[in-house]
Amino acid sequence: MDNVHFIGGWWIVFFFLPFIFWRRSGWGRHRDPRAASRPPELDESIRARLELVDQLEARVAELENRLDFTERLLADRKESRLESR
């Protein structure tokens, strides 16, 4: 009777665990056939544009910070003028 459980345990190891790894690793996923037929120049162009977008987002964030600082500075000056009157 113990041999039956032992054999049953190995059955799970040999058949279910590879299936779990197969699903997690993406071996069973279908690839996009258009991605393989895309020319490398297009991929390079896409990467360049994404880098440009990242740079522009960083510049916009920097400008937002500068604008916030300027608004706070002007608000403080306005308050100090009102208090001095």
Contacts in CASP RR format, 6 or more apart in sequence:
PFRMAT RR
TARGET T0000
AUTHOR 0000-0000-0000
METHOD contacts of the structure
MODEL  1
MDNVHFIGGWWIVFFFLPFIFWRRSGWGRHRDPRAASRPPELDESIRARL
ELVDQLEARVAELENRLDFTERLLADRKESRLESR
22 28 0 8 1.000
END
